[in-house]
Amino acid sequence: MGVQRRWVYLHYFKDGQPSINWLDPTFAGMRLVIGDALHSLGHLGAGALRLDANGFLGIERSADGDGPAWSEGHPLSEAANQLIASMVRKVGGFTFQELNLSIDDIKTTSERGADLSYDFVNRPAYAHALATGDTEFLRLTLNAALQHGLQPIRLVHALQNHDEMTYELVHFAIRHKDDSFRFRGSELTGDELAVKIRTELIERFTGEAAPYNAIFTTNGIASTIATIIAAALGYTDLTRLSRAQIEKIKQAHLLLAMFNAWQPGVFALSGWDLCGMLTLERSKVSWLLASGDTRWIHRAAYDLMDYQPEATESPSKMPRGTSLYGSLPRQLQDPNSFASRLRDILAVRARYGIATSVQVEVPEVSDKAMLVMVHLLDTGQLQVTVLNFSSRSIAGRVKSGHLAPGAAVIDMCTDQVIAEVDQEQTFAVSLQPHQGMSLLAVPVDASGLPPRHQPIDDERASGTEKR
């Protein structure tokens, strides 16, 4: 204490986590990180590395001394991120950053830093769409990304991970808190919009509506995807779910998988998703919750491969949770199971190269529960993802300036022509509750028939696309 130093520690995130001194003239911090990366890539066989909270590598006091410090977007932070990502690329690896940034900062860091960024922008928005049966906020976030030049191909679109369902909404609550956004017929500041969305998520996913979920500090909600869906469907007691209710949860879970998989970028999910895990009763992990970290309720142990069907806890003593869908081997024997139907969704994604397409439009919709995303495939064909985020059947028209009048609209799952684009560049579509469709808009030839539509190459058609 009392000793003056020439340099300071510039990585910070949470109390108790180690700090790396990026200003140390010995470059020890940089050597430590690069050494760890090379070990993961060269010795452990990893192909991609996750950079956690990597935006906090630089910090500078605000000019007036009273405002928040400058961290994300700081030149030193950007330089450090570029160094780490460049070194990983140099040895043949990829990086993705898991840090909740504004769209602006994600776009900036993606230009020279980490190859990909976790999709914190649309994750709370699709949960909000499911909770309200209204996709307006989700369409707002998708279009905001396009307006800032951030293509979804640069993002990791995920279902559940180890963390909470975050609702910080930093793009609106911090970076653009004073900007105006139109929502539900009114003009709101970014801060007002964030408060409204956050309030609605808390009301629908916690408390009496969903006592099995829990708020995690100011960051978000401790929950699994299955319990988010259960809350959206109005199920308050998870101990008495009927077979019909589980089927509805599964269908909505598949809808969210379609949203994340039928757009450009990386699709991610966890074993908790594959098994349809529920949150744990708080009493089962009370010793872990004592510090205030409620996220442990959604980190239940599960047996994906039926390795130890009689086990009640993991080797680390994590209690085994309730699985709605069962193990992977059992699911793959049932063509209607979550895993089998997810396999069909991913087969369409791989066959047509949706992952490497370009998102060209997220248009207005004829029903508030509908979401439409329009993508240009590598083949030059137009792919349209149409989703129903409500528990009711809907019918309407898809409209896009990119649709060619007279084009045949083909269901990519069945290869059947379901509609034709009219002169107003629209076509009719009907969706059952929480149903989604991946459609191909194919211009007709002189015979009046659509030409044979082929996947982009034989490797993807056979399902052997490298991931």
N, C-alpha and C positions, 0 to 999 in steps of 0.2 A: 504494500500500500504506500502511496505517496511517491512512488518512483515514476518519473516521466518516461514515456516511451515514444519512439519515432514512428511507430506504426500501430494500427489497431486491427481488431478482428472484424472482418467485413461480411461474414456469413451468419445470419441469425434467422431463427424461425420460432422455436419454442424453447421454454426453459428446460434445461437439462440436456438439450441436444448439443453435440460438439460443434464448435466454431472453427472454421478454417481461415487462417490468416493469409489473405490474398495479396497483402502488401509486404509480406516478409521478404526481404531481399535475398534470402537463400532459396526462394521458390519452393520451399518444402511443401506448402499446401498444394500447389499445382502438381508437383511430382507425386504426392500421395494420391490425388484423384486420378491422374492419368495411369498410375500404376495399378490402382484398383480396377480401372476400366480394362486395361490390357489383361489382367488376371481373369476377369469375367469373360472376356471375348476369347482369349487364347487358351485358357486352361479349363474353364467351366463350360465352354461351348455356347455361350449366349450369342444370339445374333443381333439383339437390340438391347439397349440399356435405358432404364428409366431415370430421368433427372428429377429429383424431388425438391420442390421449393427452390429451384435454381435461379429464380429471379432475384433472390435476396443476397446476391454476391457483391453488391455495392450499396453503400449507404452514405448519405450526406445530409447534414442538418439544413432545415429550411432557412431561407434568407432572413425571415423576420424572427426566427427563433421560437415562434409559437405554433406554427403549422406542423403537419406530419412530416417526417423525414422523407427524403427522396431515395427510393430503393429500386423498385421495378422500373426498368427503362433507363437506369443510370448508366452512363458510358462505361464505367468499370464493370458493371454487371453484364452488359452486352458483350464486352470484350472477353470476359471470362467464359461466358456461354459459348461464344464463337470458338474459343480455344478448345474447350472440352469436346464440342460437337465435331470440330474439324479433325482433331486427333483420332476420335472414334471412327470417323469416315475414312481416315487415312489407312486404317488397319482393317477396313472392310465391314465395319459395323454400322448400326443405325441408332439414333437416340430419339426418345420422345420425352417431352417435359410435362410433368404433372404439377401444374401451378395455375391457380385460378386467376387469370389475368383478364384485362379488358380485350375486346376484339382488336383494338389498335395495337396493343402490346404483343398479342399473339402474332399478328401479321408482321410486326417489326422483327421479333425474335426468330420467326420462321424463315426469314430471308437469308440469314447466315448462321443462325444458331442451331438448336435442335431440329431434326428433320420433321418431327411431328409434334403436335400438342394435344393434350387430352381435351375432349370437347366438354368443357365446363359451361359453355355458352348455352347449348341446347339441352343439356341433361335436365336441369330443373324445369326448362320450358316444356319438354315432352311429358314430364310428370304432372305439370300444371294442366296441360291439355287433357290428360287422362282423368285428372281429378274433376275438371269442370265440364268435360265434353265439348270444349271450345278451343280451337287451335289458334286463336288470334295472337296470343303472346308467342307461341312457337313460330308462327309465320313472321312475327316481328323480329325475333332473334335470327332466324334463317336469312331474312332479307337484309338485316343489319350487317351480317357477315359478308354477304355478297356486295353490299354497298361499300364496305371497307376493303374490298379486294381479297378477302380471305375465303378461298375455295375450300369446301369440305374435304377435299382430297388430302389436305394438310392436317386433318384432325383424326384422333382416335375416338370413334363413336362407340360408347360402351353401355352395357347394362350395369350389373352390380359389381363393385370392387370392394376393397377392404375398408374404405372410408364411408362417411355418411353421404346421404343425398344432399349435396350442398345447395344452399339457396342464398349465397352471399351476393350474387348478381353484381359483381364488381364493375362490369361495364356500365351499368345504369346507376348504381349506388355511389360510385367513386369517380370514375373517369368522366362520365357524362351526367353527373348528378344535377346540373343546372340546365341541361339541354331539354328541349321539348319533344315529347313522343305522343303520338295519337293512339289512344287505346279506349275501346268501348265508347267511341263517339266524343271523347273529351281529350283535351290537351293536358298532359301530365309532365312534370319534370322527371328526369331519370330517377331521382331519389324517391319521389312520390310513387312512381311505377314500381320500383323495387320493394317499397314498403307494402304496397297493395298485393303484389304477387307473393311475397313472403308471408303475409298475413293469411292469405287464402290457403297456402300450402300447409301452414301450421294448423289451421282450423280443420282441414280435411284429412290430414295424415297423423295427427297426434290427439292427445286428450281423450275425451269421451268418444269421439268418432273412431279412434284407433288407439286404444290403451296399450297395445302391443308394440307401438313405436315410441320413440323418445326424442326430444330435442337435444342436440349436441351443441353446447355453448351457443355462440352466435353464428356458427358455420352452417348448420343444416339439421337434418333429421336422421337419426339412427334407425335404419329400416332395411329390409331386403326388397328386391323388386316385387316379390310375391306379396309382401305385406303392404307395399304401396298400392298395388292393384286391389288387394282386399279392402283397403280403406276407401279407395275410389268407388268400389262397388257397394259400399255401405255395410260391409261385414264387420261387426264389432267384436264378435267372439270367434276366435280361430280354433277353439277346441271342439266345435260342433259343425265343422264344414261338411256339407253334403257332397255327394259325387257331382251333382249338377253345378254346385258353387265352385268346386275345384276345376271343373271344365271351363267355366267362365274365366277364372283366374288364368288358366293356361292359355286361353284364346287371346286375352289381353296381353299376356307375356309375349306371345308370338307376334302380336301387333307391334310391340316395342322393338322386338328383334327385327322386324321388317323395316321399321323406321331407321334403325341404325345400320342395317346391312344393305338396304336398297338405296344407297346414296354413295357418292365417292368417298374414299378414305378407308381407314382401317376399322374393322368390326371386332369388338372385344366383348367377352362375357366371362363368367366365372363358374366354378363348380357349384356355387350357391344357386346360380341361375339354372344350370343343367338339372339339379336335383329339386328345384322349386322349394328352397329352404325358407322356413319361417323364423322369426326372431325368437330368442330364448326368453323364458321367464326371468325376470330380474333376480329372483332369489337364487337361481342357479349360477349366477356369475356376480354375486354381491361383492365378493372380495375384489373383483376387477373394477366394479362401478364405484368403489369407495372414493377414488380420486376424482370422480366427476366425469370420467370418460364413458359416456353411455354407448359408444360404438360397439362395445363388446357384446351387446345383445344381438347384433346381426352377424356375428362371426362364429356361428355355431359350427361344430365339427360335423362332417358328413362323410359317408363312405361311397364315393362315386362308382367304384368298381365291385362293390359287394365283397371287399377284401376281408372284412371282419364283421359280418352281419349281426353278431351278438354283442358287439362292443357298445358301451354306453358313453365312452369318452375317448378323446384322442390321446396319443402318447404324451402330449403336453398338458393333459388334464382338462382340455376344453370340452364341455358337455356336448353330447350329440344332440342335434336339433331335429325338428320334425320336417320330413321331406314329403312334399305333395306329389312329386312325379316318380319317385323311386330311383334306383340305380341305373346307370347307363346301359349295362347289358340287358336288363329287363326292358328298358324303354325301346331299345333297338329291335326287340322282337315284336313290338306293337307299332304298326304303321301310323297310328293316330296319336302316339305319345308326343310329348314336347320335343324330345331329342330327334325323333324321326321327322317330324314336321319342320324342325329347325334345319335339318339336313337338306330338305327340299328347298327351303328358302336360300340357303347358302349355295346350293347347286345352280339356281338361277343366277345368283350374283356372280359365280365363277364362270358360268357358261357364256355370259354376255359381256363380261368385263366391266360390270357396273362400278367396281372399286376404283377403276382408273378413268372413269368418265369425267365430264365437266358439267357442273350444275349451271344451267343457263337461266332458270326461272323458278320462283316459288310464287305462283299466281294467286290472285283472289279466288275465293271458293263460293259455291252456291249454297252451301250448308256449313254452319259454323263448326260442325264436328269433323269436317273433311280437311285433309291436308293433301296438297298436290306438289310434287317436286319433279321438275323436268330436267333431264340430263342428256347430254350429247355423248354417245358411245364412241369408242375408238373407230368403229366401222363407219361412222358418219350417220348412223341411225339414231332416232330419238326414242329414249326410254322415259316412261312416266310412272312414277310411284304414286298411288292413290290409297289413302288410309282413312279409316273411320275411327275416330277416337272416342266414340260414344257407345253406350250400351243399347242403342236403338238402331233400327234399320234406317238407312238414308238413301235418297236418290237425288241426283243433280246432274250438272253438266260440267265437264272439265274444259276450261278455256285457256289457250296459250297462243301467243303470237308466233310461236315456233312450229305449230302444227300445220301441216300442208293439207289444204282442202282436198277431200277425196281419198285421203290416206286410210288404209285399213288399220284398225286398232286390234292388236293380237295379245291375248293373255299369254304371257311368257311361261306360265306354269302348265298350261294345257295345250298351247299352240293353236287355240281356237280364235277365230275372228269374232269379236264381241260387239264391234261398233264401227262406224265410219265417220271421219271428220267432215263436218259440214262446211259451207262457205264462210261461216262466221268463225271458223277455226275452233269449233267446240265439238264435243261428243258426249253422249249420255252414259252414265254409269250408275249402278246400284250396288250398295254394300250392306252386308249383314252386320250386326253388332260386332265391333272390334275386328272387322275384316280388312285385309289389305290386298292390293293387287299390284303386280309389276307388269306394265303394258309396253308394247312396242308399236310405234306409229310408223307404218310402212307404206310409202307411196305405191299406188297400183300401176301396172304396166299397160300397154296398149290393149291387151285382152280384157282389161277390167279386173284382173286378178292380182293379188299382191305377189311379188316375187318371193322365191324361197328365202326365208330369213335364216342365216347361218350364224352360229356363234363365232367369236372372233378368231379362234384357232382350235385345232384338234386337241391340244393339251388341255385347254379350259373345258372343252366339250366333254372330255373323258373324266373330268373331275380331279385331274392331277395338277391343277394350278398350284404353283409354289406359293406358300404363305409365309 
